[in-house]
């Protein structure tokens, strides 16, 4: 019975899988934020590319 108790205590104290769970939770939160703010993010990226292409047109002309 003592071995079983030691096995359970060791299992509870073991934290090897904690890092994986944290990374998965962070990824889930990031994906959720991207889904929520998809329109805002695409507007920002489109504005940035328009500014870049506009500036290159001025340089080439």
CHARMM-style PDB file with segment names, atoms N, HN, CA, C and O in Angstrom:
ATOM      1  N   UNK     1       0.826  -1.198   0.000  1.00  0.00      PROA
ATOM      2  CA  UNK     1       0.000   0.000   0.000  1.00  0.00      PROA
ATOM      3  C   UNK     1       0.865   1.256   0.000  1.00  0.00      PROA
ATOM      4  O   UNK     1       0.488   2.280  -0.569  1.00  0.00      PROA
ATOM      5  N   UNK     2       2.026   1.169   0.641  1.00  0.00      PROA
ATOM      6  HN  UNK     2       2.332   0.337   1.104  1.00  0.00      PROA
ATOM      7  CA  UNK     2       2.929   2.310   0.713  1.00  0.00      PROA
ATOM      8  C   UNK     2       3.476   2.659  -0.671  1.00  0.00      PROA
ATOM      9  O   UNK     2       3.645   3.833  -0.998  1.00  0.00      PROA
ATOM     10  N   UNK     3       3.753   1.634  -1.481  1.00  0.00      PROA
ATOM     11  HN  UNK     3       3.615   0.680  -1.215  1.00  0.00      PROA
ATOM     12  CA  UNK     3       4.245   1.865  -2.847  1.00  0.00      PROA
ATOM     13  C   UNK     3       3.199   2.596  -3.685  1.00  0.00      PROA
ATOM     14  O   UNK     3       3.527   3.479  -4.478  1.00  0.00      PROA
ATOM     15  N   UNK     4       1.945   2.218  -3.498  1.00  0.00      PROA
ATOM     16  HN  UNK     4       1.678   1.501  -2.854  1.00  0.00      PROA
ATOM     17  CA  UNK     4       0.857   2.866  -4.236  1.00  0.00      PROA
ATOM     18  C   UNK     4       0.760   4.340  -3.855  1.00  0.00      PROA
ATOM     19  O   UNK     4       0.560   5.198  -4.715  1.00  0.00      PROA
ATOM     20  N   UNK     5       0.901   4.628  -2.569  1.00  0.00      PROA
ATOM     21  HN  UNK     5       1.063   3.931  -1.870  1.00  0.00      PROA
ATOM     22  CA  UNK     5       0.855   6.010  -2.090  1.00  0.00      PROA
ATOM     23  C   UNK     5       2.014   6.815  -2.677  1.00  0.00      PROA
ATOM     24  O   UNK     5       1.823   7.957  -3.093  1.00  0.00      PROA
ATOM     25  N   UNK     6       3.209   6.232  -2.715  1.00  0.00      PROA
ATOM     26  HN  UNK     6       3.364   5.304  -2.377  1.00  0.00      PROA
ATOM     27  CA  UNK     6       4.368   6.906  -3.299  1.00  0.00      PROA
ATOM     28  C   UNK     6       4.162   7.149  -4.792  1.00  0.00      PROA
ATOM     29  O   UNK     6       4.552   8.194  -5.312  1.00  0.00      PROA
ATOM     30  N   UNK     7       3.557   6.196  -5.473  1.00  0.00      PROA
ATOM     31  HN  UNK     7       3.240   5.347  -5.051  1.00  0.00      PROA
ATOM     32  CA  UNK     7       3.288   6.342  -6.901  1.00  0.00      PROA
ATOM     33  C   UNK     7       2.328   7.499  -7.160  1.00  0.00      PROA
ATOM     34  O   UNK     7       2.548   8.297  -8.072  1.00  0.00      PROA
ATOM     35  N   UNK     8       1.273   7.592  -6.368  1.00  0.00      PROA
ATOM     36  HN  UNK     8       1.095   6.944  -5.627  1.00  0.00      PROA
ATOM     37  CA  UNK     8       0.296   8.677  -6.521  1.00  0.00      PROA
ATOM     38  C   UNK     8       0.940  10.020  -6.209  1.00  0.00      PROA
ATOM     39  O   UNK     8       0.726  10.986  -6.942  1.00  0.00      PROA
ATOM     40  N   UNK     9       1.730  10.103  -5.130  1.00  0.00      PROA
ATOM     41  HN  UNK     9       1.904   9.318  -4.535  1.00  0.00      PROA
ATOM     42  CA  UNK     9       2.397  11.358  -4.772  1.00  0.00      PROA
ATOM     43  C   UNK     9       3.373  11.783  -5.865  1.00  0.00      PROA
ATOM     44  O   UNK     9       3.458  12.966  -6.193  1.00  0.00      PROA
ATOM     45  N   UNK    10       4.106  10.831  -6.428  1.00  0.00      PROA
ATOM     46  HN  UNK    10       4.037   9.870  -6.161  1.00  0.00      PROA
ATOM     47  CA  UNK    10       5.034  11.143  -7.515  1.00  0.00      PROA
ATOM     48  C   UNK    10       4.310  11.639  -8.751  1.00  0.00      PROA
ATOM     49  O   UNK    10       4.780  12.547  -9.435  1.00  0.00      PROA
ATOM     50  N   UNK    11       3.161  11.039  -9.033  1.00  0.00      PROA
ATOM     51  HN  UNK    11       2.779  10.301  -8.477  1.00  0.00      PROA
ATOM     52  CA  UNK    11       2.375  11.459 -10.195  1.00  0.00      PROA
ATOM     53  C   UNK    11       1.853  12.875 -10.015  1.00  0.00      PROA
ATOM     54  O   UNK    11       1.842  13.655 -10.967  1.00  0.00      PROA
ATOM     55  N   UNK    12       1.422  13.215  -8.812  1.00  0.00      PROA
ATOM     56  HN  UNK    12       1.431  12.581  -8.038  1.00  0.00      PROA
ATOM     57  CA  UNK    12       0.886  14.550  -8.539  1.00  0.00      PROA
ATOM     58  C   UNK    12       1.991  15.600  -8.614  1.00  0.00      PROA
ATOM     59  O   UNK    12       1.757  16.711  -9.089  1.00  0.00      PROA
ATOM     60  N   UNK    13       3.188  15.261  -8.151  1.00  0.00      PROA
ATOM     61  HN  UNK    13       3.378  14.359  -7.764  1.00  0.00      PROA
ATOM     62  CA  UNK    13       4.296  16.222  -8.127  1.00  0.00      PROA
ATOM     63  C   UNK    13       4.969  16.380  -9.487  1.00  0.00      PROA
ATOM     64  O   UNK    13       5.673  17.365  -9.712  1.00  0.00      PROA
ATOM     65  N   UNK    14       4.768  15.441 -10.386  1.00  0.00      PROA
ATOM     66  HN  UNK    14       4.196  14.641 -10.204  1.00  0.00      PROA
ATOM     67  CA  UNK    14       5.414  15.484 -11.697  1.00  0.00      PROA
ATOM     68  C   UNK    14       4.819  16.608 -12.538  1.00  0.00      PROA
ATOM     69  O   UNK    14       3.599  16.719 -12.668  1.00  0.00      PROA
ATOM     70  N   UNK    15       5.696  17.448 -13.112  1.00  0.00      PROA
ATOM     71  HN  UNK    15       6.686  17.359 -13.007  1.00  0.00      PROA
ATOM     72  CA  UNK    15       5.235  18.609 -13.868  1.00  0.00      PROA
ATOM     73  C   UNK    15       5.780  18.628 -15.294  1.00  0.00      PROA
ATOM     74  O   UNK    15       5.870  19.701 -15.891  1.00  0.00      PROA
ATOM     75  N   UNK    16       6.142  17.491 -15.851  1.00  0.00      PROA
ATOM     76  HN  UNK    16       6.070  16.620 -15.365  1.00  0.00      PROA
ATOM     77  CA  UNK    16       6.724  17.449 -17.190  1.00  0.00      PROA
ATOM     78  C   UNK    16       5.745  17.895 -18.264  1.00  0.00      PROA
ATOM     79  O   UNK    16       6.153  18.552 -19.221  1.00  0.00      PROA
ATOM     80  N   UNK    17       4.477  17.562 -18.138  1.00  0.00      PROA
ATOM     81  HN  UNK    17       4.145  17.029 -17.360  1.00  0.00      PROA
ATOM     82  CA  UNK    17       3.491  17.891 -19.157  1.00  0.00      PROA
ATOM     83  C   UNK    17       2.905  19.282 -19.028  1.00  0.00      PROA
ATOM     84  O   UNK    17       2.127  19.706 -19.883  1.00  0.00      PROA
ATOM     85  N   UNK    18       3.264  19.997 -17.980  1.00  0.00      PROA
ATOM     86  HN  UNK    18       3.896  19.652 -17.285  1.00  0.00      PROA
ATOM     87  CA  UNK    18       2.689  21.323 -17.746  1.00  0.00      PROA
ATOM     88  C   UNK    18       3.075  22.279 -18.873  1.00  0.00      PROA
ATOM     89  O   UNK    18       2.236  23.065 -19.313  1.00  0.00      PROA
ATOM     90  N   UNK    19       4.307  22.237 -19.346  1.00  0.00      PROA
ATOM     91  HN  UNK    19       4.988  21.599 -18.989  1.00  0.00      PROA
ATOM     92  CA  UNK    19       4.753  23.142 -20.407  1.00  0.00      PROA
ATOM     93  C   UNK    19       3.956  22.962 -21.687  1.00  0.00      PROA
ATOM     94  O   UNK    19       3.624  23.941 -22.356  1.00  0.00      PROA
ATOM     95  N   UNK    20       3.650  21.735 -22.029  1.00  0.00      PROA
ATOM     96  HN  UNK    20       3.919  20.939 -21.486  1.00  0.00      PROA
ATOM     97  CA  UNK    20       2.883  21.450 -23.243  1.00  0.00      PROA
ATOM     98  C   UNK    20       1.476  22.019 -23.123  1.00  0.00      PROA
ATOM     99  O   UNK    20       0.952  22.605 -24.071  1.00  0.00      PROA
ATOM    100  N   UNK    21       0.876  21.845 -21.967  1.00  0.00      PROA
ATOM    101  HN  UNK    21       1.302  21.369 -21.198  1.00  0.00      PROA
ATOM    102  CA  UNK    21      -0.476  22.366 -21.751  1.00  0.00      PROA
ATOM    103  C   UNK    21      -0.481  23.885 -21.846  1.00  0.00      PROA
ATOM    104  O   UNK    21      -1.397  24.468 -22.427  1.00  0.00      PROA
ATOM    105  N   UNK    22       0.534  24.530 -21.280  1.00  0.00      PROA
ATOM    106  HN  UNK    22       1.278  24.057 -20.808  1.00  0.00      PROA
ATOM    107  CA  UNK    22       0.616  25.993 -21.345  1.00  0.00      PROA
ATOM    108  C   UNK    22       0.731  26.473 -22.787  1.00  0.00      PROA
ATOM    109  O   UNK    22       0.068  27.435 -23.175  1.00  0.00      PROA
ATOM    110  N   UNK    23       1.560  25.816 -23.577  1.00  0.00      PROA
ATOM    111  HN  UNK    23       2.099  25.034 -23.262  1.00  0.00      PROA
ATOM    112  CA  UNK    23       1.735  26.212 -24.976  1.00  0.00      PROA
ATOM    113  C   UNK    23       0.432  26.035 -25.747  1.00  0.00      PROA
ATOM    114  O   UNK    23       0.064  26.895 -26.546  1.00  0.00      PROA
ATOM    115  N   UNK    24      -0.264  24.936 -25.515  1.00  0.00      PROA
ATOM    116  HN  UNK    24       0.035  24.237 -24.866  1.00  0.00      PROA
ATOM    117  CA  UNK    24      -1.535  24.699 -26.206  1.00  0.00      PROA
ATOM    118  C   UNK    24      -2.555  25.763 -25.821  1.00  0.00      PROA
ATOM    119  O   UNK    24      -3.280  26.260 -26.683  1.00  0.00      PROA
ATOM    120  N   UNK    25      -2.623  26.119 -24.539  1.00  0.00      PROA
ATOM    121  HN  UNK    25      -2.034  25.715 -23.839  1.00  0.00      PROA
ATOM    122  CA  UNK    25      -3.561  27.160 -24.110  1.00  0.00      PROA
ATOM    123  C   UNK    25      -3.230  28.508 -24.734  1.00  0.00      PROA
ATOM    124  O   UNK    25      -4.134  29.237 -25.143  1.00  0.00      PROA
ATOM    125  N   UNK    26      -1.950  28.849 -24.813  1.00  0.00      PROA
ATOM    126  HN  UNK    26      -1.215  28.257 -24.481  1.00  0.00      PROA
ATOM    127  CA  UNK    26      -1.548  30.111 -25.444  1.00  0.00      PROA
ATOM    128  C   UNK    26      -1.945  30.113 -26.910  1.00  0.00      PROA
ATOM    129  O   UNK    26      -2.454  31.119 -27.406  1.00  0.00      PROA
ATOM    130  N   UNK    27      -1.725  29.005 -27.618  1.00  0.00      PROA
ATOM    131  HN  UNK    27      -1.312  28.188 -27.216  1.00  0.00      PROA
ATOM    132  CA  UNK    27      -2.101  28.929 -29.029  1.00  0.00      PROA
ATOM    133  C   UNK    27      -3.610  29.057 -29.213  1.00  0.00      PROA
ATOM    134  O   UNK    27      -4.067  29.721 -30.144  1.00  0.00      PROA
ATOM    135  N   UNK    28      -4.383  28.427 -28.336  1.00  0.00      PROA
ATOM    136  HN  UNK    28      -4.012  27.888 -27.580  1.00  0.00      PROA
ATOM    137  CA  UNK    28      -5.841  28.525 -28.426  1.00  0.00      PROA
ATOM    138  C   UNK    28      -6.286  29.968 -28.222  1.00  0.00      PROA
ATOM    139  O   UNK    28      -7.169  30.452 -28.930  1.00  0.00      PROA
ATOM    140  N   UNK    29      -5.681  30.655 -27.260  1.00  0.00      PROA
ATOM    141  HN  UNK    29      -4.964  30.261 -26.685  1.00  0.00      PROA
ATOM    142  CA  UNK    29      -6.031  32.057 -27.017  1.00  0.00      PROA
ATOM    143  C   UNK    29      -5.654  32.918 -28.213  1.00  0.00      PROA
ATOM    144  O   UNK    29      -6.431  33.784 -28.616  1.00  0.00      PROA
ATOM    145  N   UNK    30      -4.467  32.695 -28.791  1.00  0.00      PROA
ATOM    146  HN  UNK    30      -3.836  31.991 -28.463  1.00  0.00      PROA
ATOM    147  CA  UNK    30      -4.050  33.475 -29.960  1.00  0.00      PROA
ATOM    148  C   UNK    30      -4.984  33.251 -31.145  1.00  0.00      PROA
ATOM    149  O   UNK    30      -5.357  34.204 -31.830  1.00  0.00      PROA
ATOM    150  N   UNK    31      -5.358  32.015 -31.387  1.00  0.00      PROA
ATOM    151  HN  UNK    31      -5.055  31.242 -30.830  1.00  0.00      PROA
ATOM    152  CA  UNK    31      -6.278  31.725 -32.488  1.00  0.00      PROA
ATOM    153  C   UNK    31      -7.620  32.399 -32.235  1.00  0.00      PROA
ATOM    154  O   UNK    31      -8.224  32.949 -33.156  1.00  0.00      PROA
ATOM    155  N   UNK    32      -8.084  32.359 -31.001  1.00  0.00      PROA
ATOM    156  HN  UNK    32      -7.593  31.912 -30.253  1.00  0.00      PROA
ATOM    157  CA  UNK    32      -9.339  33.030 -30.659  1.00  0.00      PROA
ATOM    158  C   UNK    32      -9.276  34.525 -30.898  1.00  0.00      PROA
ATOM    159  O   UNK    32     -10.224  35.114 -31.418  1.00  0.00      PROA
ATOM    160  N   UNK    33      -8.158  35.148 -30.521  1.00  0.00      PROA
ATOM    161  HN  UNK    33      -7.388  34.669 -30.099  1.00  0.00      PROA
ATOM    162  CA  UNK    33      -8.005  36.589 -30.753  1.00  0.00      PROA
ATOM    163  C   UNK    33      -7.966  36.912 -32.238  1.00  0.00      PROA
ATOM    164  O   UNK    33      -8.536  37.912 -32.675  1.00  0.00      PROA
ATOM    165  N   UNK    34      -7.298  36.072 -33.011  1.00  0.00      PROA
ATOM    166  HN  UNK    34      -6.836  35.259 -32.656  1.00  0.00      PROA
ATOM    167  CA  UNK    34      -7.244  36.300 -34.459  1.00  0.00      PROA
ATOM    168  C   UNK    34      -8.638  36.191 -35.061  1.00  0.00      PROA
ATOM    169  O   UNK    34      -9.004  36.991 -35.922  1.00  0.00      PROA
ATOM    170  N   UNK    35      -9.411  35.219 -34.621  1.00  0.00      PROA
ATOM    171  HN  UNK    35      -9.114  34.569 -33.921  1.00  0.00      PROA
ATOM    172  CA  UNK    35     -10.770  35.061 -35.142  1.00  0.00      PROA
ATOM    173  C   UNK    35     -11.630  36.259 -34.761  1.00  0.00      PROA
ATOM    174  O   UNK    35     -12.402  36.757 -35.580  1.00  0.00      PROA
ATOM    175  N   UNK    36     -11.499  36.720 -33.527  1.00  0.00      PROA
ATOM    176  HN  UNK    36     -10.872  36.315 -32.862  1.00  0.00      PROA
ATOM    177  CA  UNK    36     -12.312  37.850 -33.069  1.00  0.00      PROA
ATOM    178  C   UNK    36     -11.950  39.132 -33.811  1.00  0.00      PROA
ATOM    179  O   UNK    36     -12.834  39.882 -34.225  1.00  0.00      PROA
ATOM    180  N   UNK    37     -10.649  39.385 -33.980  1.00  0.00      PROA
ATOM    181  HN  UNK    37      -9.931  38.775 -33.644  1.00  0.00      PROA
ATOM    182  CA  UNK    37     -10.198  40.641 -34.566  1.00  0.00      PROA
ATOM    183  C   UNK    37      -9.737  40.480 -36.013  1.00  0.00      PROA
ATOM    184  O   UNK    37      -8.892  41.241 -36.483  1.00  0.00      PROA
ATOM    185  N   UNK    38     -10.288  39.493 -36.722  1.00  0.00      PROA
ATOM    186  HN  UNK    38     -10.975  38.874 -36.340  1.00  0.00      PROA
ATOM    187  CA  UNK    38      -9.867  39.206 -38.094  1.00  0.00      PROA
ATOM    188  C   UNK    38     -10.028  40.416 -39.004  1.00  0.00      PROA
ATOM    189  O   UNK    38      -9.124  40.726 -39.780  1.00  0.00      PROA
ATOM    190  N   UNK    39     -11.150  41.096 -38.924  1.00  0.00      PROA
ATOM    191  HN  UNK    39     -11.884  40.844 -38.294  1.00  0.00      PROA
ATOM    192  CA  UNK    39     -11.392  42.252 -39.791  1.00  0.00      PROA
ATOM    193  C   UNK    39     -10.407  43.376 -39.497  1.00  0.00      PROA
ATOM    194  O   UNK    39      -9.871  43.990 -40.419  1.00  0.00      PROA
ATOM    195  N   UNK    40     -10.166  43.647 -38.224  1.00  0.00      PROA
ATOM    196  HN  UNK    40     -10.602  43.149 -37.475  1.00  0.00      PROA
ATOM    197  CA  UNK    40      -9.228  44.709 -37.861  1.00  0.00      PROA
ATOM    198  C   UNK    40      -7.814  44.382 -38.329  1.00  0.00      PROA
ATOM    199  O   UNK    40      -7.107  45.251 -38.839  1.00  0.00      PROA
ATOM    200  N   UNK    41      -7.408  43.132 -38.154  1.00  0.00      PROA
ATOM    201  HN  UNK    41      -7.983  42.426 -37.740  1.00  0.00      PROA
ATOM    202  CA  UNK    41      -6.066  42.724 -38.562  1.00  0.00      PROA
ATOM    203  C   UNK    41      -5.916  42.831 -40.070  1.00  0.00      PROA
ATOM    204  O   UNK    41      -4.891  43.311 -40.554  1.00  0.00      PROA
ATOM    205  N   UNK    42      -6.922  42.392 -40.823  1.00  0.00      PROA
ATOM    206  HN  UNK    42      -7.755  42.002 -40.430  1.00  0.00      PROA
ATOM    207  CA  UNK    42      -6.821  42.465 -42.282  1.00  0.00      PROA
ATOM    208  C   UNK    42      -6.810  43.918 -42.755  1.00  0.00      PROA
ATOM    209  O   UNK    42      -6.115  44.236 -43.720  1.00  0.00      PROA
ATOM    210  N   UNK    43      -7.562  44.809 -42.098  1.00  0.00      PROA
ATOM    211  HN  UNK    43      -8.126  44.550 -41.314  1.00  0.00      PROA
ATOM    212  CA  UNK    43      -7.521  46.229 -42.461  1.00  0.00      PROA
ATOM    213  C   UNK    43      -6.138  46.822 -42.229  1.00  0.00      PROA
ATOM    214  O   UNK    43      -5.638  47.578 -43.063  1.00  0.00      PROA
ATOM    215  N   UNK    44      -5.524  46.490 -41.117  1.00  0.00      PROA
ATOM    216  HN  UNK    44      -5.930  45.876 -40.440  1.00  0.00      PROA
ATOM    217  CA  UNK    44      -4.187  47.009 -40.814  1.00  0.00      PROA
ATOM    218  C   UNK    44      -3.174  46.509 -41.835  1.00  0.00      PROA
ATOM    219  O   UNK    44      -2.341  47.279 -42.312  1.00  0.00      PROA
ATOM    220  N   UNK    45      -3.240  45.225 -42.173  1.00  0.00      PROA
ATOM    221  HN  UNK    45      -3.917  44.599 -41.785  1.00  0.00      PROA
ATOM    222  CA  UNK    45      -2.296  44.657 -43.142  1.00  0.00      PROA
ATOM    223  C   UNK    45      -2.518  45.267 -44.520  1.00  0.00      PROA
ATOM    224  O   UNK    45      -1.551  45.590 -45.210  1.00  0.00      PROA
ATOM    225  N   UNK    46      -3.770  45.430 -44.933  1.00  0.00      PROA
ATOM    226  HN  UNK    46      -4.555  45.168 -44.373  1.00  0.00      PROA
ATOM    227  CA  UNK    46      -4.056  46.039 -46.235  1.00  0.00      PROA
ATOM    228  C   UNK    46      -3.550  47.474 -46.283  1.00  0.00      PROA
ATOM    229  O   UNK    46      -2.964  47.880 -47.287  1.00  0.00      PROA
ATOM    230  N   UNK    47      -3.760  48.252 -45.227  1.00  0.00      PROA
ATOM    231  HN  UNK    47      -4.236  47.923 -44.412  1.00  0.00      PROA
ATOM    232  CA  UNK    47      -3.259  49.626 -45.187  1.00  0.00      PROA
ATOM    233  C   UNK    47      -1.739  49.666 -45.276  1.00  0.00      PROA
ATOM    234  O   UNK    47      -1.174  50.525 -45.953  1.00  0.00      PROA
ATOM    235  N   UNK    48      -1.083  48.743 -44.599  1.00  0.00      PROA
ATOM    236  HN  UNK    48      -1.541  48.044 -44.049  1.00  0.00      PROA
ATOM    237  CA  UNK    48       0.379  48.701 -44.639  1.00  0.00      PROA
ATOM    238  C   UNK    48       0.872  48.383 -46.045  1.00  0.00      PROA
ATOM    239  O   UNK    48       1.811  49.016 -46.527  1.00  0.00      PROA
ATOM    240  N   UNK    49       0.251  47.408 -46.712  1.00  0.00      PROA
ATOM    241  HN  UNK    49      -0.512  46.893 -46.321  1.00  0.00      PROA
ATOM    242  CA  UNK    49       0.679  47.066 -48.066  1.00  0.00      PROA
ATOM    243  C   UNK    49       0.369  48.181 -49.056  1.00  0.00      PROA
ATOM    244  O   UNK    49       1.139  48.413 -49.988  1.00  0.00      PROA
ATOM    245  N   UNK    50      -0.751  48.875 -48.865  1.00  0.00      PROA
ATOM    246  HN  UNK    50      -1.377  48.687 -48.108  1.00  0.00      PROA
ATOM    247  CA  UNK    50      -1.060  50.011 -49.735  1.00  0.00      PROA
ATOM    248  C   UNK    50      -0.030  51.118 -49.554  1.00  0.00      PROA
ATOM    249  O   UNK    50       0.379  51.745 -50.532  1.00  0.00      PROA
ATOM    250  N   UNK    51       0.391  51.363 -48.331  1.00  0.00      PROA
ATOM    251  HN  UNK    51       0.059  50.854 -47.538  1.00  0.00      PROA
ATOM    252  CA  UNK    51       1.415  52.376 -48.079  1.00  0.00      PROA
ATOM    253  C   UNK    51       2.743  51.971 -48.707  1.00  0.00      PROA
ATOM    254  O   UNK    51       3.449  52.807 -49.270  1.00  0.00      PROA
ATOM    255  N   UNK    52       3.077  50.701 -48.610  1.00  0.00      PROA
ATOM    256  HN  UNK    52       2.504  50.022 -48.152  1.00  0.00      PROA
ATOM    257  CA  UNK    52       4.341  50.226 -49.183  1.00  0.00      PROA
ATOM    258  C   UNK    52       4.314  50.331 -50.698  1.00  0.00      PROA
ATOM    259  O   UNK    52       5.268  50.824 -51.300  1.00  0.00      PROA
ATOM    260  N   UNK    53       3.235  49.875 -51.326  1.00  0.00      PROA
ATOM    261  HN  UNK    53       2.459  49.474 -50.837  1.00  0.00      PROA
ATOM    262  CA  UNK    53       3.173  49.932 -52.789  1.00  0.00      PROA
ATOM    263  C   UNK    53       3.078  51.369 -53.270  1.00  0.00      PROA
ATOM    264  O   UNK    53       3.612  51.698 -54.329  1.00  0.00      PROA
ATOM    265  N   UNK    54       2.410  52.232 -52.514  1.00  0.00      PROA
ATOM    266  HN  UNK    54       1.977  51.965 -51.653  1.00  0.00      PROA
ATOM    267  CA  UNK    54       2.346  53.644 -52.894  1.00  0.00      PROA
ATOM    268  C   UNK    54       3.715  54.293 -52.835  1.00  0.00      PROA
ATOM    269  O   UNK    54       4.070  55.075 -53.717  1.00  0.00      PROA
ATOM    270  N   UNK    55       4.482  53.981 -51.814  1.00  0.00      PROA
ATOM    271  HN  UNK    55       4.194  53.346 -51.097  1.00  0.00      PROA
ATOM    272  CA  UNK    55       5.824  54.541 -51.683  1.00  0.00      PROA
ATOM    273  C   UNK    55       6.746  54.017 -52.777  1.00  0.00      PROA
ATOM    274  O   UNK    55       7.579  54.769 -53.283  1.00  0.00      PROA
ATOM    275  N   UNK    56       6.620  52.756 -53.151  1.00  0.00      PROA
ATOM    276  HN  UNK    56       5.944  52.145 -52.740  1.00  0.00      PROA
ATOM    277  CA  UNK    56       7.485  52.232 -54.209  1.00  0.00      PROA
ATOM    278  C   UNK    56       7.112  52.839 -55.556  1.00  0.00      PROA
ATOM    279  O   UNK    56       7.984  53.043 -56.401  1.00  0.00      PROA
ATOM    280  N   UNK    57       5.827  53.130 -55.772  1.00  0.00      PROA
ATOM    281  HN  UNK    57       5.118  52.964 -55.086  1.00  0.00      PROA
ATOM    282  CA  UNK    57       5.434  53.792 -57.018  1.00  0.00      PROA
ATOM    283  C   UNK    57       6.042  55.187 -57.093  1.00  0.00      PROA
ATOM    284  O   UNK    57       6.473  55.614 -58.165  1.00  0.00      PROA
ATOM    285  N   UNK    58       6.083  55.902 -55.974  1.00  0.00      PROA
ATOM    286  HN  UNK    58       5.734  55.555 -55.104  1.00  0.00      PROA
ATOM    287  CA  UNK    58       6.689  57.233 -55.955  1.00  0.00      PROA
ATOM    288  C   UNK    58       8.182  57.154 -56.222  1.00  0.00      PROA
ATOM    289  O   UNK    58       8.734  58.014 -56.907  1.00  0.00      PROA
ATOM    290  N   UNK    59       8.834  56.145 -55.695  1.00  0.00      PROA
ATOM    291  HN  UNK    59       8.385  55.446 -55.138  1.00  0.00      PROA
ATOM    292  CA  UNK    59      10.276  56.004 -55.891  1.00  0.00      PROA
ATOM    293  C   UNK    59      10.582  55.652 -57.341  1.00  0.00      PROA
ATOM    294  O   UNK    59      11.543  56.170 -57.909  1.00  0.00      PROA
ATOM    295  N   UNK    60       9.786  54.782 -57.945  1.00  0.00      PROA
ATOM    296  HN  UNK    60       9.006  54.361 -57.483  1.00  0.00      PROA
ATOM    297  CA  UNK    60      10.044  54.348 -59.310  1.00  0.00      PROA
ATOM    298  C   UNK    60       9.708  55.424 -60.335  1.00  0.00      PROA
ATOM    299  O   UNK    60      10.275  55.424 -61.428  1.00  0.00      PROA
ATOM    300  N   UNK    61       8.802  56.339 -60.010  1.00  0.00      PROA
ATOM    301  HN  UNK    61       8.341  56.339 -59.122  1.00  0.00      PROA
ATOM    302  CA  UNK    61       8.417  57.380 -60.969  1.00  0.00      PROA
ATOM    303  C   UNK    61       9.393  58.491 -61.028  1.00  0.00      PROA
ATOM    304  OT1 UNK    61       9.204  59.439 -61.790  1.00  0.00      PROA
TER     305      UNK     61
END
